[in-house]
Amino acid sequence: MKRSKAYRAAAEKINDDAVYAPLEAVRLAKETARTSYDETVEVVFRLGIDPRKADQMVRGTVNLPHGTGKTARVLVFATGDKAEAAREAGADHVGSDDMLEKIQGGWMDFDAVVATPDLMGKVGRLGKVLGPRGLMPNPKTGTVTMDTAKAVSDIKGGKIEFRNDKHANLHFIIGKASFDEKALVENYQTAFEEILRLKPSAAKGRYIAKATLSTTMGPGILLDASRTKDLLEESAPVILESAAAE
């Protein structure tokens, strides 16, 4: 793939033969963000799991202490007082059959979906539409609930959802390039700790095989996922053994 001159210039600042501590990786990501808009900072973990096995799936949610930098558009399937509570909490769209018909007609102007348990029978019909986009409500992520107000508030306040894909990769965002370094590192640490907590007992060997941090359009930066404490401390990049042996 042919890369732009700006991309190549950004990539030259990064040593591909080294892994970076979270603070330095965040610093480099901010330096190499190269577009006029505020790029998202994201992390990808390659997990040492077998994604074909249900008991090794890694899925969860976490509230980032500094938010995501984006106000999510929340759709809530609810009726009566639960619908009113969702509206008061700031839900962008609330309804039942009317929302169902809009989505079946191709409307997708939302980023997260919440539903009360009694409406999941109807929402389940949207599985082929919502499922592939990671939008299907699920009790495990707190999006199938009677407490619609809390669900909406959590999502609007910076709650993110993550799950491994069929290749054992797990993607999550930690904020925007405009965030200061401390906020990005603290968001990363919060998500990282939750992902570590969710390590499947059936998974063997190294849990996080590889970690990469980047901005939306920036080059990838290898992240030292062995660092679990003191993430705001300065630390020099560590040269990979394979590169050092050459």
N, C-alpha and C positions, 0 to 999 in steps of 0.2 A: 504494500500500500504506500502510495506517495504521500509524504508528509509535507506540511507547509513549512516555510522558512521559520515562522514564529514557533512552531512546534519543535523543530530541530534545535533552535536556539534554547528553548526551555529544557529540552532533554539533555543538552550538553552540561547543564548544571548538576545533573544527577549521575552518580556512580552506579552503574547497573551491577557491579560486582560487590556491592555493599548493602547491608541492611541498616536502616536508620531507626533510632529511638523515636518514639511518638512525637516529642517536641520538635526535633529536627525535621522529621517527615512533614509535619504540619507547616513548619516554616518554609520548607522547599515548595510545598504545594501552593502556598500563598504567593510565593515568588514567581512560580511558573504558571499561575492562572493568567490567561492571555487573551481573554475576550472582553468586550465592552460591558457585558452583563455580569451580574454577581453569580459566579459559578458555584455549584454545589460541591461540597467535599464529601467523598464517599470512600468506603473501605470494602475490600473484598477479601474474605478468608477462604482458602481452600482447606476443607476439613478432612480429617482422617476418618471418615465414616463410610459405610456402604449405603448410599442413598436408596438402594432398592429395598432395604429392610425398614419396615415401619418403626421398629424399636430403636433405630438410629437416626430418626429425623430430628433435626434441631429447629425448633420454631418457638417464637415468643415475642414479647413486646417489652419496651422499656421507655421510661420517660426521661428524655434528655434534659439535664439541668438548665441548659441555655437554649432549649428549643431547637428547631430545625432551620429557622430563618424563613420558613414558608408557612403561611396560614392555610391549612388543609381545608378543602371544601368537603363538608360532611353531609352525607345523605342518611336519613334515619327512617326506617320502616317502623311506624308505630301509630297507634290511634289513641283517642281520648286524652287522659291526663299525662300519659307517657309521651305523647306527641307534643303536648303543650310544654312539658318540662324540657324536651329536646330543643324546641324553638327558643325558650328563654335562656338556654345554655349556649345558644349561638349556632345551632345547626343551620346549614344553608338550604337544605331541602328536607321536608318532612311529609310523609304520606303513606299510602298503602297501595291499593289497586292502581291509583293514578300514576304513581312512580313506577310501578311494575310495567304498565303499558308504555310509558315513555322510554324505559330502557329497552324493552322489546322492539321499540321503534328505532333504536339506534342511538338514543341520547346517553352520553357518558360524561356529563359535566360535573364530575365529583372525584375526590381522591380517596375517600374512605366511606365505608358503609357500616351502619349499626342497625340492629334489628331486635325487637322484643321476641322472646321465644315463641309466642303464639302466632307470629307471622312468618316464622321460618319455613313453614310448609309452602307458602307462596314464594318466598325469596328463593327457596331451593330450585324453583323452575328456571332461575337465572344462572344456574351453575356453570353452563357452558360459556356464558358471557363474562361473569364476574370471576370465576375460578382461575382462568389463565392469567388474569390481571392481578391476582392476589387480593381481590376485593371481597371475596365471599365472607360474610360474618361468621365468627367462630367463637364458641364459649371460652376456648383456651386463650384467646387474645382479648377477651373482655368486650367483644363487639356483638355478642348475643347476650342481652342483659335486660332486666327490667329497669335498671338505673340508667336511663338514657341520658340524663343530665351529666352524670359523672363520665360516661363514655365520651360524650361530645367534648366536655371540658378537657379530658385527658388528651384527646387527639388534637384539639386546638392548641393545647399547651406544649406540644412537642413530643407526643408519644409516637414512637416508630414501631413498626412490625417487621420482623425478619423471619426468613425460613430458608433452608438449604434448597438448591435446585437439584435436578436429576444428575448433575455432574459433581455434586458435593461442594458446590460453591455457595457462599452465603454473602449477600450484599446488604449493606446498610449505610445510611447517610449520617454525618455528624455535624452538619451545619453548612454555612456558606463561607466562601473565600474572604468575605468582608469581616467575619468574626475575628476577634483577637485570638492569639495563639493559645492562651490559657483556656478560653471557652471551648475551643475545638478539642484540645487535649482532654479536658474534663468530660466533654460529651463522649469522646472515644472511650475513655476509661469506664464510664457508666455502662455503655453498651457492651464493652469487652468483658466486664465482670459478669454481666448477665449471661452472655454466651458461654463463658467458662462454667458458670453454675449449671447450665443446661446440658453439659457434656453427657451423652448417653452412656450408661453403664456398660452397654454391649459393645461400644466402640473400643477398639484395641490400638495400641501404638500411639503415635504422636497425634494429638487432637487437632492442632492447627498446623497444617503442613506448610502453608505459605500465606503471607498477608501483604496486601498492596493497598496503598493510599493514593488517591489522585483527585483532581478536580474534574469537572464535567468534560472539558476538552484538553486537559493537561496530560502529560506523560505519567506513567505509573511509578510509584516510589516504593521499593521493598521495605516493609515495616518489620521491626523486630518484635514479634509477638511473644518472645520469651520474657520481655519486660512486663511485669505485672504490678510493680510498685514504683513509687517515686517517679512517676511519668513526666513530671514537670522539671526534672533535673536535666541539665545540659549533659550530653553524652556524644562522643565521637562515633561516626559510622563504624560498623564492624565489617571487615572484609570477609567475604565468604570463603570457606576452606577450599573449595574447588578453584577459586580465582587465585588464592594465595599459593596454591601448589604449582601453578603454571610457571 
